[in-house]
Amino acid sequence: MALEICVKAAAGAPDILGDCPFCQRVLLTLEEKKVPYKLNLVNLSDKPQWFLEISPEGKVPVVKFDDKWVADSDVIVGIIEDKFPEPSLKTPPEFAHVGSKIFGTFISFLKSKDANNGSEQDLVNELKALDEHLKGHGPFIAGEKITAVDLGLGPKLYHLEITLGHFKKWTVPESLTYVHNYMKSIFGRESFVKTNAAKEHVIEGWAPKVNA
């Protein structure tokens, strides 16, 4: 029995997977565990009534478990782990928050109009901390095996690389070799290639936030 999941459709392309890192995180989890699923693509700029009935706040992803629709990627991946324990994607608690500030600092830098407000340095500091961690514990955050924390961070780094490259002509410093290798190994996984949004849809998805 396939799990039903609602995810973002690409802007202007309702039949194509959209640019939501939280949706991709859930899809990655399902792919890595080989759990069959049925994809419902939702146009978030014109939300259909059936979708608002199952997700009153209009948020994605939402997944149907035992006839009940559940929102929030944190909650969803926890339920998937419980229901489909093999292969385990559990992250040891001491590594669960590694890289957790990267997404917030990335968004601050992406939206910033002031080159001297420190947002770029904040992001570099977070990426340096990740690089140091991977140097000691890699290739993945919890060691040899990919876990839930990587499936959460990978899509965010994918968005970071595409949008900062496009809007800021900025790239992750070459000196952070462990971060570069980490990104390469996650982005190259079969599960990632199958579930990521095309670059142009990522750029299109972030454009309104950058220009706001």
C-alpha positions in Angstrom: 0.0 0.0 0.0 1.6 3.3 -1.2 1.7 6.3 1.2 0.0 9.3 -0.2 2.0 12.5 0.0 1.2 16.1 -1.0 4.2 18.2 -2.1 4.8 21.6 -3.8 4.4 21.8 -7.6 6.8 23.9 -9.5 5.7 27.6 -10.1 4.0 27.7 -13.5 4.5 24.0 -14.1 1.8 22.1 -12.1 2.9 18.7 -13.3 6.5 19.1 -12.2 8.0 18.7 -8.7 8.6 22.0 -7.0 11.4 23.5 -4.9 10.5 22.7 -1.3 13.5 21.3 0.7 11.1 20.0 3.4 9.1 18.0 0.8 12.3 16.7 -0.6 13.5 15.6 2.9 10.4 13.4 3.2 10.7 12.1 -0.3 14.4 11.2 0.3 13.4 9.3 3.5 10.8 7.3 1.6 13.3 6.6 -1.3 16.1 5.6 1.1 13.7 3.2 2.9 12.2 2.0 -0.4 8.7 2.8 0.8 6.2 3.1 -2.1 4.4 6.4 -2.3 1.8 8.3 -4.5 2.7 11.9 -5.2 0.1 14.7 -5.3 1.6 17.9 -6.7 -0.1 21.0 -5.2 -0.1 24.4 -6.8 0.6 26.6 -3.7 -0.2 29.8 -5.4 -3.7 28.6 -6.2 -4.4 25.9 -3.5 -7.2 23.6 -4.5 -10.1 23.1 -2.1 -9.5 19.4 -1.6 -5.9 20.2 -0.4 -7.1 22.9 2.1 -9.5 20.4 3.6 -6.6 18.1 4.5 -4.1 20.8 5.2 -6.1 23.9 6.6 -2.9 26.0 6.9 -2.1 25.2 3.3 1.3 23.8 4.2 3.3 21.0 2.5 4.4 18.3 2.9 1.5 16.4 4.3 1.4 12.6 4.3 -1.5 10.2 5.0 -0.9 7.7 7.7 -3.8 5.3 8.6 -6.5 7.6 7.1 -5.1 10.7 8.9 -3.2 13.5 7.2 -0.1 14.6 9.0 1.9 17.8 8.4 5.4 19.0 9.4 8.5 17.2 8.0 10.0 16.6 11.5 6.8 14.7 12.6 6.5 12.9 9.3 10.0 11.5 9.1 9.7 10.4 12.8 6.5 8.4 11.9 8.1 6.9 8.8 11.1 5.8 10.9 8.7 4.1 13.4 6.6 2.4 10.8 9.4 1.4 8.5 12.4 0.8 10.7 14.6 -0.8 8.1 17.0 0.4 7.0 17.4 2.6 10.0 18.0 6.3 9.3 18.0 7.3 13.0 20.6 10.0 13.8 22.5 9.6 17.2 21.1 12.4 19.4 24.5 14.0 19.8 24.6 14.6 16.0 21.0 15.6 15.5 21.6 19.4 15.5 24.8 19.5 13.4 24.3 22.1 10.7 20.9 23.2 12.0 21.7 26.9 11.8 22.9 26.8 8.2 19.5 27.3 6.6 18.6 30.4 8.7 22.0 32.1 8.1 21.7 31.2 4.3 18.3 32.9 4.1 19.5 36.0 6.0 22.5 36.4 3.6 20.3 35.7 0.5 17.8 38.4 1.5 20.4 40.9 2.7 20.8 44.1 0.8 23.7 45.3 2.9 27.1 43.7 2.2 28.5 44.8 5.5 25.8 43.4 7.9 27.7 40.3 8.8 25.2 37.8 7.3 27.8 36.4 4.8 30.3 35.8 7.6 27.6 34.2 9.8 27.0 31.7 7.0 30.7 31.0 6.4 31.1 30.4 10.1 28.3 27.8 10.1 29.7 26.1 7.0 33.2 26.1 8.7 31.7 24.4 11.7 30.1 21.7 9.5 33.4 21.3 7.7 35.2 20.7 11.0 32.6 18.2 12.1 32.8 16.3 8.9 36.6 16.2 9.1 36.4 14.4 12.4 33.3 12.3 11.9 32.5 12.1 8.1 31.9 11.4 5.4 28.3 11.9 6.7 27.3 13.7 9.8 27.0 10.6 11.9 29.9 8.7 10.2 29.9 6.2 7.4 26.2 5.8 7.0 23.6 8.4 5.8 21.0 9.3 8.5 18.0 11.5 8.9 20.1 14.6 9.7 21.8 14.4 6.2 18.4 14.0 4.5 17.3 17.2 6.1 20.4 19.2 5.5 21.1 18.0 1.9 18.2 19.7 0.3 18.9 22.9 2.1 22.5 22.9 0.9 21.2 22.3 -2.7 19.0 25.4 -2.4 21.9 27.3 -0.9 24.3 26.4 -3.7 21.8 27.2 -6.5 20.3 30.4 -5.2 23.5 32.1 -3.8 25.2 31.2 -7.1 22.4 32.8 -9.1 21.5 35.8 -7.0 24.8 36.6 -5.3 27.4 35.0 -7.5 28.6 33.4 -4.3 29.9 29.9 -3.8 30.9 27.8 -0.8 34.6 28.6 -0.2 36.9 26.1 -1.9 38.8 25.7 1.4 35.8 23.8 2.9 36.7 20.6 1.1 34.8 18.3 3.5 31.6 20.3 2.9 32.2 20.2 -0.9 32.7 16.4 -0.8 29.6 16.0 1.5 27.4 18.0 -1.0 28.8 16.0 -3.9 28.1 12.6 -2.3 24.5 13.6 -1.2 23.6 15.3 -4.5 24.8 12.3 -6.4 22.7 9.7 -4.6 20.0 8.1 -6.7 17.4 9.1 -4.1 18.4 12.7 -4.4 18.6 12.9 -8.2 15.1 11.4 -8.3 13.5 13.9 -5.8 15.3 17.2 -6.4 13.7 20.2 -8.1 15.3 21.5 -11.3 17.6 24.4 -10.8 15.3 26.8 -12.7 12.4 26.0 -10.4 14.6 26.5 -7.3 15.6 30.0 -8.6 12.0 30.8 -9.6 10.8 29.7 -6.1 13.2 31.9 -4.2 13.0 35.0 -6.5 10.0 36.6 -4.8 11.7 36.3 -1.4 14.9 37.8 -2.7 13.2 40.7 -4.4 10.8 41.4 -1.5 
